[in-house]
Amino acid sequence: MADIDTAALQENFAAVAAHGDGVALYFYSYLFLRHPETREMFPPAMDKQRDRLLTALGRIVSNVDRVGELVPYLQDLGRDHRKFGALAGHYPAVGDALLRTLEHFSGDAWNDRLLGDWTAAYGIVAGTMSSAADAAAETEPASWDATIVDVEHPTFDIAVLRVRTDVPVPYVAGQSLSVEPTDLRPREWRFYTPASPPGGDEFDLHVRLVNGGAVSAALTLSAQPGDRLRLGPPFGRMMLDPESERPVLLIAGSTGLAPMKAIIGQIALGTPRPTHLYFGARSAREVYDAAALDALERQHDWLTVVTAVSDDSAGWGGATGLIGDVAAPAADWSGHDVFVCGSPPMVEATVKLLVAGGVPDKQVKFEEFGEG
Amino acid sequence: MTEAMPVSGERAGITGDDLRSVKFGRAFGRGYEQGEVDSFLDRCASWMDWFNERLKASEQRNAELQEQVATSIKGAEVQQAISILTGAQQTADTTVRQADNYSATVMTEAKQLYEETRRRAVALEEETTARAQTLERETQAKADAVWKTASGRAAAVERESERTAKAVVDAARRRAEKLEQESQARVKELSAQAAAEQEELDAQTAYLSTLRDSTRIQMQKFLEGMLDHVLDEYGRAHPLAAEAASDANRPPGEVPPPGVVRYGLDRRRTRRPYGVAGQDPRPVRQPVPPPRTQDQFEVLDMAKTNGKEPS
């Protein structure tokens, strides 16, 4: 982006973004007015979508000088957008709406130079996204159709869904897929992680009810065997390094257990490595997969499972405390490959403790829950 | 587009008038026909004037159109449409958000209710367990106390019974001893009586025996006298009878000479002496008097009195 005045773009975007939600509201209104065919790609309620747009734009603009970070992000975005039905022809429409929005909120600060720079910058972004989408189109479908074949409720607000796809989804153990409940909440996509190693045409999803969460509520409260889902392409970098022979430490909060089960399954398929799994729940009720964990521990002599309850230990006879606080001081983990998955505060606190305890940054991989 | 105007001004350094007034220097040799050049320049000047007019008009028109386009995009209609769309979107969002909020509230309440119920159940369970344990402890304590009391009382009763039994036994023993002493005394008395009777009997026996002996001797002498008389009177008639009579006078143990037949009164000498008629020489046993049962009743009454709880 040699000829583009990136500092001016960042300054301009900051000024525009100060208008908050109105910016995205204007953007989508303009887009739907001028290009009505794009409306059907989006869910009826757009507030979360608007947050996402602003977040994505902010990330692009603030990273505009760091091509090494920006390009993979844009490529992922382009690959992921195929599931919405985004086509090469939609990119100019979005560009038009974006420029008009920027102009609208810039007021007197808007000029031809900004227009030219934004046009050039958007061209690069759209080009990167659509060529990644084109490249992906050669190897994988835009999305996978799936069917729920079994629904279990270990507790009333957690569901374990057995999902079957026509063809195996090419994920790696620990990676997540975006899930759209096609019938129950169309056009709403949330990321969930298969709890089994890849290769088969069935896997489990662990879904925890988020109060008021559109997708989680649909999947925990309404989902029935036979319901259809669409799955987006797999993402995530929390996966085993096939070259590493280090022992493994897995730390999971609540349904963050799902990727850990997939990783354990993956380890079992290869050369077993000594593995510790720490699983934390808020209350004894939410220790939802105890039977399966017991079975795994019996089955694999290289696996040790520790379960702890943090908040409500009524009726619980095991370890108590936040799982990070329980796991981190339990041993010297500096020689381990560490995986952490849970709520954002849990992940942050746990990773901090581990790094302070001597685990090198590069050996720690983590994922956080998104919205429900 | 005012900035664009100076650009066209600079480039418009040549006007129709410039062409008309242009003068070229003369040179030797070859040259153009001046009349032709002038006429061409006039044509150029006219065309240039016309062109500049057209250009100016076009630029003005373009600027007007640009203005119009900008106005139409920012303008009332588009802005109206955008604000209608925005309003509709916001309404939709609000509606969905309200529904989601409502469901979130319901879910939160349901979860709280569930957790509360569960906590209460666990608390109740713990309380019940605690209460059961307390109850068990209390029951145990009570049972222990009852056991202690009962065993204490049992010990007392046992001690009392032992005492009573001992008293009974003692009484019985004393009674037995007394009876024994009594019976011994009685035996002694009876023995003495028996001895006295024996003595008397012996004396009688001795008297009778003496009487018998003397009677026998008297009888013998009488009979011998009789026999002597008979012999004297009748014995010469029969020698055998005389011999038999002399045998009877021989001392006992002396073997009679062979051929002598013993008969007659000699047999009486082997007989046992007779006792006194109706008198058994053995001491007579008196029947033991039955125990005096009245005493026993007294003992039992005493036991009964002692067994009672002190009032």
Contacts between the chains, C-beta under 8 A, distances in Angstrom:
chain1	res1	chain2	res2	distance
A	25	B	86	5.2
A	25	B	89	6.5
A	25	B	90	7.1
A	26	B	82	6.6
A	26	B	86	6.8
A	28	B	89	6.8
A	29	B	82	4.7
A	29	B	83	7.8
A	29	B	85	3.9
A	29	B	86	4.6
A	29	B	89	6.5
A	30	B	82	5.9
A	32	B	85	6.0
A	33	B	78	7.6
A	33	B	81	5.4
A	33	B	82	6.1
A	33	B	85	5.7
A	44	B	92	5.7
A	44	B	96	6.2
A	45	B	92	6.2
A	45	B	93	5.1
A	45	B	95	7.9
A	45	B	96	3.5
A	45	B	97	6.7
A	45	B	100	7.8
A	46	B	89	5.7
A	46	B	92	7.5
A	46	B	93	6.0
A	47	B	93	4.7
A	47	B	97	6.5
A	100	B	73	6.9
A	104	B	74	7.4
A	156	B	114	6.8
A	157	B	107	7.8
A	157	B	111	6.5
A	209	B	107	6.6
A	211	B	103	7.8
A	211	B	104	4.1
A	211	B	105	7.9
A	211	B	107	4.4
A	211	B	108	4.9
A	211	B	111	7.4
A	212	B	100	4.4
A	212	B	101	6.1
A	212	B	103	5.4
A	212	B	104	2.7
A	212	B	105	7.9
A	212	B	107	6.7
A	213	B	104	8.0
A	214	B	100	6.7
A	217	B	103	6.4
A	217	B	107	7.3
A	283	B	115	7.1
A	283	B	118	7.9
A	285	B	115	7.9
A	285	B	118	6.4
A	312	B	115	6.7
A	312	B	119	6.9
A	314	B	118	7.0
A	314	B	119	5.3
A	314	B	122	4.0
A	314	B	123	7.3
A	315	B	118	7.7
A	315	B	122	4.6
A	315	B	125	7.9
